[in-house]
């Protein structure tokens, strides 16, 4: 069985945030909710100063702390390694959010759905059709666009990236694009000291 994962190429990322917009659109995320963010860090001293952009996302850990602490069984890992949340089982206790060392969980408060993306209190038809997939009070996160993966497509953030800074595929396949990149460019997982065995890696 495949083990799906992602590699972020820090040399390729230009910080355009197209991935963030694509994610919000694909997942109909309300105002203030993000499944992926792009952080930035400046380094060096003028005139040799520079900036690096650092994409962040749920790391779909093999040894996921969020799954261990979930009291209702709402958080589970699929056979392909994607960590999911069963909305029907989630009781909104936020134990998973506290346990996640990467801060990649969001509680969907009712207020998130009332303001609207434009902050006017009016909900557009696009928002209305998408918000039905969420239950206010529950906790959610990135699921690698599992609905796309299930039909053989890459996550929305991956296909939208104009510089191919996000590489998605089967980490168990040594010939897959992410496996090759991890091997050839010494990919590193985020915060390896947490021993969560992330399926997300960074190369620079």
C-alpha positions in Angstrom: 0.0 0.0 0.0 1.2 3.5 -0.8 2.3 5.9 1.9 1.5 9.4 0.7 3.7 12.3 1.6 5.0 15.7 0.5 8.3 17.4 0.0 8.7 21.2 0.2 11.5 22.6 -2.0 12.6 25.7 -0.1 14.8 26.9 -3.0 11.8 26.9 -5.3 9.2 28.5 -3.0 8.7 32.2 -3.8 6.1 32.9 -1.1 3.3 33.7 -3.5 0.7 32.0 -1.4 -1.1 30.5 -4.4 -1.2 27.3 -2.4 -3.0 29.0 0.5 -5.7 30.4 -1.8 -6.0 27.0 -3.6 -6.5 25.3 -0.3 -9.1 27.7 0.9 -11.0 27.3 -2.3 -10.8 23.5 -2.6 -11.8 23.1 1.0 -14.3 25.9 1.3 -12.5 27.2 4.4 -14.2 30.1 6.3 -12.5 33.3 7.3 -9.5 32.9 9.5 -9.1 29.2 8.9 -6.1 27.9 7.0 -4.9 24.3 6.4 -1.6 25.5 4.9 0.5 28.7 5.6 3.7 30.1 4.2 6.0 31.5 6.8 9.0 33.7 6.0 12.4 34.2 7.6 15.1 36.7 6.8 18.7 35.9 7.2 22.1 37.4 6.5 23.3 41.0 6.8 23.0 43.8 4.3 24.1 43.7 1.5 23.9 39.9 1.6 20.5 39.7 3.3 18.0 37.3 1.9 14.7 35.7 2.7 13.4 32.1 2.8 9.8 31.0 2.6 8.7 28.0 4.6 5.5 26.3 3.7 3.7 24.5 6.6 0.9 21.9 6.6 -0.3 18.9 8.6 2.6 16.5 8.6 0.5 13.4 8.6 2.7 11.8 11.2 3.2 8.0 11.2 3.2 8.2 15.0 0.6 10.9 15.3 0.1 12.4 18.8 -3.3 13.7 17.7 -4.6 10.2 17.1 -3.2 8.9 20.3 -5.1 11.5 22.5 -8.4 11.5 20.6 -11.0 10.1 23.1 -13.7 9.4 20.5 -11.7 7.8 17.7 -12.4 10.7 15.4 -8.8 11.0 14.4 -7.5 8.0 12.5 -4.9 7.1 9.8 -5.9 5.7 6.5 -4.1 2.7 4.9 -2.2 5.2 2.7 -0.9 7.1 5.7 -3.2 10.1 5.5 -4.3 11.3 8.9 -8.0 12.0 8.8 -10.8 13.4 11.1 -14.2 11.8 11.2 -16.5 14.8 11.6 -19.3 12.6 12.9 -17.2 11.3 15.8 -15.4 14.5 16.8 -16.7 15.9 20.1 -14.7 19.2 19.8 -12.6 18.6 22.9 -9.5 20.0 21.1 -7.2 17.4 22.7 -5.7 16.8 19.3 -4.9 20.5 18.9 -3.1 20.5 22.2 -1.2 17.4 21.4 -0.1 18.5 17.9 3.5 19.9 18.2 3.1 21.6 14.8 0.0 23.6 15.6 -1.9 22.2 12.6 -5.4 21.8 14.1 -8.3 24.3 13.9 -11.5 24.3 15.9 -14.3 25.4 13.6 -16.2 27.8 15.9 -19.7 28.9 14.8 -18.5 32.5 14.4 -16.2 31.3 11.6 -19.2 30.6 9.4 -21.2 33.8 10.2 -18.8 36.6 9.1 -18.4 35.5 5.5 -15.1 35.7 3.6 -15.7 39.4 3.0 -16.4 40.2 6.6 -19.9 41.6 5.9 -22.0 38.9 7.5 -23.3 37.9 4.1 -22.6 34.3 2.9 -22.0 33.9 -0.8 -23.4 30.9 -2.7 -19.9 29.5 -3.0 -19.5 29.6 0.8 -22.9 28.2 1.4 -22.4 25.1 -0.7 -19.0 24.4 1.0 -19.7 25.1 4.6 -22.1 22.1 4.8 -19.1 19.8 5.0 -18.2 21.2 8.5 -19.9 20.9 11.9 -19.4 24.0 14.1 -17.5 23.1 17.2 -15.5 20.2 15.7 -11.8 20.2 14.9 -10.4 19.9 11.4 -7.1 20.0 9.4 -5.5 19.3 6.1 -6.1 15.8 4.8 -3.9 16.1 1.6 -7.2 16.8 -0.3 -8.1 13.1 0.2 -11.1 13.5 -2.1 -8.7 14.3 -4.9 -6.1 11.7 -4.0 -8.8 9.1 -4.1 -9.4 9.7 -7.8 -5.7 9.9 -8.7 -5.2 13.7 -8.4 -2.6 15.7 -6.5 -3.7 18.0 -3.7 -4.9 21.4 -4.8 -1.9 23.2 -3.3 0.5 21.0 -5.3 -1.1 21.5 -8.7 -1.5 25.3 -8.1 2.2 25.9 -7.1 3.8 27.9 -10.0 7.3 26.8 -9.2 6.7 23.1 -8.3 7.9 23.7 -4.8 5.5 21.1 -3.5 6.1 17.5 -4.5 3.5 14.9 -3.6 3.6 11.1 -4.0 4.2 7.7 -2.5 7.1 7.7 0.0 7.2 3.9 -0.1 8.0 4.0 -3.8 11.8 4.6 -4.2 11.2 5.8 -7.7 8.5 8.4 -6.9 9.4 12.1 -7.2 9.3 12.9 -3.5 11.3 9.8 -2.6 14.0 10.7 -5.1 14.1 14.3 -3.8 14.4 13.2 -0.2 17.2 10.8 -1.1 19.2 13.1 -3.5 18.8 16.4 -1.6 18.8 15.1 2.0 15.2 15.8 2.9 14.6 16.5 6.5 11.3 16.3 8.5 10.1 19.2 10.6 11.1 19.0 14.3 12.5 15.4 14.2 13.2 15.6 17.9 9.4 15.1 18.5 9.7 11.5 17.1 6.3 11.7 15.3 7.7 10.4 12.0 6.2 13.1 9.7 5.4 12.3 6.1 6.3 15.9 5.1 10.0 16.8 4.4 12.0 19.9 3.5 14.9 20.2 1.1 17.0 23.3 0.5 
